[in-house]
């Protein structure tokens, strides 16, 4: 939540600087109820190696998912990543849930029999009298 606020503040600050206006970042942060030190820490944050790897893995997952026409799930994506030399578990590939993507599911069978209760289905559609 605060990440979104920080992004909004930095975008508004950049647009104001481009327009040649002065903006009080402290005033904006006070209005939004966010600390100035937290904003500055976020602004100067350098992503860790783990964050960089997560981002790279997510990009690879998205590429494989799109190449499979959005059919592959975590097990098949794991196999594809391992073919490229990536050391990864199926549980790690479950980033798909965070990314909001999921495999397409097809029914394993088709219903071929219908209910044989003819009392409600049969109607006199020709308007003939039964005698």
C-alpha positions as CSV (number, residue, x, y, z in Angstrom):
1,X,0.0,0.0,0.0
2,X,2.7,2.5,1.0
3,X,4.6,1.5,-2.1
4,X,1.8,2.7,-4.3
5,X,1.7,6.0,-2.3
6,X,5.5,6.4,-2.7
7,X,5.1,5.8,-6.5
8,X,2.4,8.4,-6.7
9,X,4.4,11.0,-4.8
10,X,7.5,10.4,-7.0
11,X,5.4,10.6,-10.2
12,X,3.7,13.9,-9.1
13,X,7.1,15.3,-8.1
14,X,8.6,14.4,-11.5
15,X,5.7,15.9,-13.4
16,X,5.9,19.1,-11.4
17,X,9.6,19.4,-12.0
18,X,9.1,19.0,-15.7
19,X,6.5,21.7,-15.7
20,X,8.9,24.0,-13.8
21,X,6.8,24.1,-10.6
22,X,8.0,23.7,-7.1
23,X,6.4,21.0,-5.0
24,X,6.6,20.3,-1.3
25,X,7.2,16.6,-1.0
26,X,7.0,16.9,2.8
27,X,3.6,18.5,2.5
28,X,2.3,15.7,0.2
29,X,3.7,13.0,2.5
30,X,2.1,14.7,5.5
31,X,-1.2,14.9,3.7
32,X,-1.0,11.2,2.7
33,X,0.0,10.2,6.2
34,X,3.4,8.7,5.3
35,X,6.7,9.4,6.9
36,X,9.4,11.4,5.1
37,X,12.1,9.0,6.2
38,X,10.2,6.0,4.8
39,X,9.8,7.8,1.5
40,X,13.5,8.7,1.2
41,X,14.5,5.1,2.2
42,X,12.2,3.8,-0.6
43,X,13.5,6.4,-3.0
44,X,17.2,5.3,-2.5
45,X,16.4,1.6,-2.2
46,X,18.7,-0.7,-4.1
47,X,17.2,-4.1,-5.0
48,X,18.9,-7.1,-3.4
49,X,20.3,-10.1,-5.4
50,X,17.2,-12.2,-4.3
51,X,14.8,-9.5,-5.6
52,X,16.7,-9.4,-8.9
53,X,16.6,-13.2,-9.2
54,X,12.8,-13.2,-8.4
55,X,12.2,-10.6,-11.1
56,X,14.2,-12.5,-13.6
57,X,12.5,-15.8,-12.8
58,X,9.1,-14.1,-13.1
59,X,10.0,-12.8,-16.5
60,X,11.1,-16.3,-17.6
61,X,7.9,-17.8,-16.2
62,X,5.8,-15.2,-18.1
63,X,7.7,-15.9,-21.4
64,X,7.2,-19.7,-21.1
65,X,3.6,-19.2,-20.2
66,X,2.9,-16.9,-23.2
67,X,4.9,-19.2,-25.6
68,X,2.6,-22.1,-24.5
69,X,-0.4,-20.1,-25.4
70,X,-1.3,-19.8,-21.7
71,X,-1.7,-23.6,-21.3
72,X,1.2,-24.6,-19.1
73,X,1.0,-24.8,-15.4
74,X,3.7,-24.9,-12.7
75,X,4.8,-28.5,-13.4
76,X,5.4,-28.0,-17.1
77,X,7.0,-24.5,-16.6
78,X,9.3,-26.1,-14.1
79,X,10.4,-28.7,-16.6
80,X,11.0,-26.0,-19.3
81,X,13.1,-23.9,-16.9
82,X,15.2,-26.9,-15.9
83,X,15.8,-27.6,-19.6
84,X,17.4,-24.2,-19.9
85,X,19.7,-24.9,-16.9
86,X,17.8,-23.1,-14.2
87,X,17.9,-24.7,-10.8
88,X,14.3,-24.2,-9.6
89,X,11.6,-26.1,-7.8
90,X,7.9,-26.3,-8.7
91,X,7.1,-24.5,-5.5
92,X,9.1,-21.5,-6.7
93,X,7.3,-21.5,-10.0
94,X,4.2,-21.0,-8.0
95,X,5.0,-17.3,-8.3
96,X,2.3,-17.7,-11.0
97,X,-0.3,-17.1,-8.3
98,X,1.3,-13.8,-7.3
99,X,1.5,-12.8,-11.0
100,X,-2.2,-13.6,-11.4
101,X,-1.7,-16.2,-14.1
102,X,-2.9,-19.8,-14.2
103,X,-3.0,-22.7,-16.6
104,X,-6.1,-23.4,-18.7
105,X,-8.0,-26.4,-17.5
106,X,-9.9,-28.7,-19.8
107,X,-12.5,-31.2,-18.6
108,X,-11.1,-34.7,-18.4
109,X,-14.3,-36.2,-19.8
110,X,-17.5,-35.2,-21.7
111,X,-21.0,-36.1,-20.4
112,X,-22.5,-38.4,-23.0
113,X,-25.6,-39.6,-21.2
114,X,-28.6,-37.4,-20.4
115,X,-31.2,-37.7,-17.7
116,X,-33.9,-40.2,-18.8
117,X,-36.7,-38.5,-16.9
118,X,-39.1,-37.8,-19.8
119,X,-42.0,-36.6,-17.8
120,X,-40.8,-33.0,-17.6
121,X,-39.0,-32.8,-20.9
122,X,-41.6,-34.1,-23.3
123,X,-44.2,-31.5,-24.4
124,X,-46.9,-31.5,-26.9
125,X,-45.3,-29.1,-29.3
126,X,-47.5,-29.9,-32.3
127,X,-50.7,-29.2,-30.4
128,X,-52.2,-32.6,-31.1
129,X,-54.6,-34.2,-28.6
130,X,-53.7,-37.5,-27.2
131,X,-56.7,-39.8,-26.9
